[in-house]
């Protein structure tokens, strides 16, 4: 009887561990429009500030557990309205450590995470998380996409927000 109980308990634990990420949703978005000066760490333009408010408005009915960005002015400024609205702390990550950051995100207890990234890292990070790229590349002037990664379904949903990107 004890052996049967142990087998059932181990099966339950394995099932619950395998499903722990099935509720997890990660949103990935590029920082808003940046200025051209200073070249190494520019702030947002006026349009970028407006877009950062649009981002917070897009998430107004979605409770975010954690927000990540890299340690650049434009990233922190993109996150600011949202972290203030939802009373969150901004966490900094290394955008070039795709596998390490993917592991960190997957192991987090948070169910809903926002990652603010760069045009040249977002799609690679999506792949590191085990999803297919939703598009081939992010163009230099493309700031209006939110990529929603739903674990369990392995689906990436692309949303638009703010003023629309036109090629």
N, C-alpha and C positions, 0 to 999 in steps of 0.2 A: 504493500500500500504506500509506503514511504517513497519507494522508487517511482511509482506512478505519479504521486504528488510532485516529486522533484522534476519529472519529465514535463508535466503540465506547466509547472512554474517556469521552467527554462524556456519552454515554447512561448509562453505569454510574454516573458521578458524580451525575447528575440523579436517578437512581433511588435511590441510597443517601441523598442529602440529603432526598428526599421521604419516606423511610421512617424518618428518624431519630427522630421522635416517636412512632412506632407502639408502642414498648415503654413509653412514659411513662404513669405512673398518678399522678394527683393525688388525694389524699384531702382533703376539706374538712369541718371540724367546727366547731360553735359552741363557744365557751368554756363551761366548766362553770358550775354555779349560783353566782351572785354574791350578796354581802351587799348590804344597802341603804345602809350607811354606810362610808366617806364616799361621798357621792353621785357625785362626779366620777370617782373611781378606786377602787371597792371591791374588796376581796379576795374569795376564794371563801368560801362557807359550808362547814360541815362536810360537807354532802351534795356540794358541789362538789369538795372535796378527795378524797372517796371516788370521785367520778366521774372525776377526773383519773387516779387509780390504775387504775380500770376501763379508761380509754382506753389507758394503757400496756400493760395486760394484753391488750387486744384486738389490739394491734400486736406482741405478743411474738414471733410467728413471721414477721413481715413486716419486712424490713430497709428502714428509711427512710434516704434519703440526706440530706435537708434538712427542717428544720421552720421554718415561718414563723409569726409572730404579730404583732399590733400591739403597741404599747408601752404596755400597760396591765397593772396588777398581776394582774387575773383571767386575762388571756391567758397571761402568763408562768407563773402558778401552774398553769394547765391543762396547759401543756407540760412542766413540770418533771419529773414522774416518767418521762415518755417520753424526754426528752432525756438524762436521767441513765441510764436503762436502756440506751439505744442509744449512749451516749457521743457525743452530738452537741452542736453549738452552736446556739443559737436565733437565727434571723435575723429582723429586724424589717422590716415592710413597711407601706406606706400603704394602708389599706383603701379609701380613696376614689379611688385612682388605678386604676380597673378595667382600662383598656386598657393602661396602662404595666406594671402588675403581670402581666397576662396575657401580654404580650410577654416579660417577664423569665422567667416560668415556662416558656413554650414554648421559649425559647432556652437554658435551662439544660441542662447535660450530665447532670444527675441523672435517673434513671429513676423514682424513687419519692419523692414529695414530700407532706408534710402541711402544710396551711394551717389555722391556727386563726383563725376569724373571728367576726364579730358577726351577730346575727339579721337585721340590716338591710343586710348587705353580701354574705353568702355566696352567695345566689341570683343577685345581680347579677354577682358574680365568675365564677360558673359560666357565665353567659351570655356574658361578655366572653371566656371561653376557647373559645367556639364551641359550647357544649352547650345543650340545652334545660333549663329549670328542672324539677327533679324534683317540685316541689310549688309551689303558688301563693305561700305565705309561710311563715315560721318564726314560730310563736307565742311569746309572751313567756316561757312556762314550758317550752318545748320545747328540751331539751338533749341528747337521746339519739340523734341522727342522725349518721351518718358518710356523706358522699356520696363515692362512688368514681367518678372520671372516668377512663375508659380511652380514651386516644388511639388512633386507628386504627379503633376500633369506633364512636366518637362516642356511647358509651353511658354513662349515669349509673346506678350501682347504689346503692340506699339500704340502709344497714345500721343496726341499732340496737345500742346497747351500754349497759351499766349499767342503772339502774332505768328503767323504761319511762315515757314521757310519756302522761298520760291527760288528755283534754280535759275 
